[in-house]
Amino acid sequence: MDTATTSTGAAQPPLRRWLGPLGTARWWDWVPICQLGEQHGPLIEAHLLALGDRDRYLRFGYPATDERIRQHAAQLDFGRHELFGIFNRRLQLVGTAHLAYADLSRSMCEFAVSVLPHTRGRGYGKRLFAHAVRHCQNRRVDQLFIHALSENTAMLRIARGAGARLQHEGGESEAWLQLPPDSVGSHMTELVDTRAAALNHLFKRQQELLRWSLGLVVDVKARLAHLRGIASQ
């Protein structure tokens, strides 16, 4: 497996080298990623329904209909699965990551991701994958697993860049990423990111409430002006 050399001369694994720039990103490059729960079910469903036919095919491995997506969202088990999301300023989910534990011991976890087309090119898929890697690492998961169509080159490129072992068979591919043990640094990184993302989400909610309140004031003023106009006639 490919390795790099650090300033101390020690070999650096590909995953650590790949995570390094993301873990030390400048504040203006930081992307808040929030853990999703059952209360986010309608937002997750809306996100998946917003995907086009091609994106649905790559995400699910088959041309998922609206009804099938609704069934998928309704059947999400937040006790066995974990989901993370990136919200825009309007509190819409523009990117989601889905972690499904393969066994009761939670030694292996499957990863899936989706990003809305109009937010592509911002590195959201890579950020969500890095967040999932850190999350699994801190829960002592041994391997992260990706099952994707071979034509899903964007996802496979991210996995390969992190040092995953890829296997191709026909039109399908599998990527296996061995995760390092957790550390004080990995736990602190996730803790800081999680708390900061929660504060960011709270700030966005307050902004959205303020926009709604201002919109209500404008509507009330317009209605009163209309009634005054009728009364003066």
PyMOL commands that set and color helices and strands:
alter all, ss='L'
color gray80, all
select helices_A, chain A and resi 14-23+27-29+38-49+53-60+66-74+117-119+124-138+153-161+184-231
alter helices_A, ss='H'
color red, helices_A
select strands_A, chain A and resi 4-5+11-12+34-36+81-87+93-101+108-115+143-149+165-169+172-178
alter strands_A, ss='S'
color yellow, strands_A
deselect
rebuild
show_as cartoon
